[in-house]
Structures are given as C-alpha cells and as structure tokens.
Amino acid sequence: METASFSNIPKRISNVRHLINEYLVSEMEKLGMKNVVPSHGDILFTLFKHKEMTLKDLAEKIRRDKSTVTALIKKLEKIGYISLKVNEDDKRSRFICLTKKGKSLEKPFRDISMNMTKILLKDMEETDKAVLSDLLDKMEKNFVNELYKEV
C-alpha cells in the first residue's frame, strides 16, 4: 500500500476527537455541568483515581504543561470542583484535591465514559476492538518516542 493513501489518517483522528468532545459537552450539559469542558476530564479522572496530587505530578500524568494545567485548575477551583491545600512536606507547593462537589462527578463521568466507549466500538467485532487498541498503543508509543527521544 502507498503511504499517500494514509495521508488523511491524522485528519480522521482529529475528526473523531472533535466528535468525542462534542459528545462530552452535550452529555455534561444534560447534567447541568455547563462550565466543565472536555479538557477538565483528564484532571478530574486523574483525581478520582489519585485523590490528591501536586500540580507538577498532575501535569506529568495528563501530559500537559504546567501553565495549561494551572489555568484549568483555576477554573475548576472557581466553580467548586477542586480545592488546593498546603503540602506539609513542601510549603511552596499545594495539593490539588476534589471537593465534595467534585467527588459527586465521578459516577456521571464514568457513565458518560462508558457510553462514549460503547458508541465508539459499536458494530465492531472483538478482533476489531483488539486490533484498534493495539494500533492506538503503537501510534501513541511512536509519538512518545519521537517527542521524547534523546537528542
């Protein structure tokens, strides 16, 4: 196969990502979460799992730069989903934690995520799902290796 026939793969991946984001916004709005955007999802899901994290650790975990995470954190704090507490081991840093309101998002977020996955994988055979997962793993690894290779 010619490489040129695959030239639209990045555009198609981008289109799927855009549709996923539209779906997420729509589902969150149905639940009354008008100020939460898809980019907040990585932060919230990570905090659902880890309970509290420093900005540095959170940024590394979700592969975003600290300035981007700071802006997202400020918005989540302003709307009451997270709070910051002093890191007793290092007074210069703060732990990012979910508030009660933030913790209440866990089940709805997991439900939305499960439904989104069902939509993405609808009409796919188990072998197709396995191949897709393997291919996405390889694509991610290729970019990680390219972006973070030794110079």
N, C-alpha and C positions, 0 to 999 in steps of 0.2 A: 504494500500500500504506500501511496505517496504521502509524504509529510504534509503537503499542501491541503490535502483533503481533511486534515485535522486542524487547520488554522482557525476554525470557528469554535473550538473547544473552550478557550477562555471566555469568549462571549457567552456561550451557552451556560457555563458555570456561573458567570455573573448574572445572567437572566434568572437562573434558579435561585440564587442568593437573593436577588431583588424580590422575587415572588414569595420566598420564605419570610422576608422582612415585612412585606405587605400582609401576609397571613398573621404574623405575630402581632403587628399593630392592631389589626382588626379584632383578633381574639382578646387582646389586652383591653381594648376599648369596650368590648362587650362586658368585661368585668369591672369597668369603671376606672381602669388604670390609664388615664389619658396623658399623664406626664412621664410614663415609662416608655422607653424606646428599646428596640432590639439590642443595641449596644450595652444597655444596662444588664441584659440577660446573663452575659458571661460573668459579670461581677456577682450578681445575685446567686446564680447556680454555684459558683465557687464558694461563696459564703454559706450557702445551705450545707455544703459538704464540710468546710473547714471551720465554721463558726466565727473565727476572727483571724485577721491577717494584717500584716503591715502593708503599707502602700507598695513598697518595693516587692514583697513576695506576691502580692496580688497582681501587680503589673507583669511580673515574670510568668506567673501561672496562666494568665489570659493572653500573653504575648502582645501587650500593648505598652506604649511608652508611658512613663510616669505622669507626664503632663496631661495626656489624654485621660488616664485613669483618674487623676485629680479632678478634672472637670466633671467627669461622670459621677464621681463620689460626691462632689459638692451638690450636684442636682439631687442625687438620691438622699442626701442628708437633709436638704431643704424640704423635700416632700415627705420626709419622716420615715424612710425605709431603712436607713442606716444611722449609726452614731459612731463617734470617734471616742476612744478612751486612751488615756496615757499608758504608754508602755513602761511599766515599772523598771524594766531592765535597761531601758534607754529612753530617758525623759525627752529626748529630741524627736522621738518617733511616736506615732499613735497607732493603735489597733483599730481596724475598721470592723464593726460588728453590726449584725442585723438588730433592728428594734423589734418589738412585738409585732408592729405593723408589717415590717419586712419579713419576719418569720411566717406571717399569715399568707404570704405569696407562694410558699413552697409547693403546696398541693396544686393550686391553679397552674403554676408554671410547669410542674411535672405533667399535669393533664394536657396542657397545650403542647408540650414537647412530644408526648406520646401520640397525640392526634396528628401532629405535623409529620412525625415519622411514618405513621400509617398512610398518610396521603402520599408522601414521597415514595414509599415502597409498594403502593397499590398496584396490583396486577403483575407483580414481579414474582418469578419463581424463586425458591430458596437458593438455587445455584446462582441466579442473577444477583441476589442480595449479597451473597458471599463474594462474588467477583467484584461487584461495586465497592464493597467495603475494602477489599484488597487493593483495588485500583486507587481509591481515595487515600489509603495509607501510603501507597507508593508516591502519589503526587505530593502529598504533604511532606514526606521524607525528602523527596527531590528538592523541594523549595527550602526546607530547613537546611539541608546540606549545602545548597547554593548560597543562601543568605549568610550562613554562619560558618562557612569554610575558612580554614586558616589561610591567611594572605601571605 
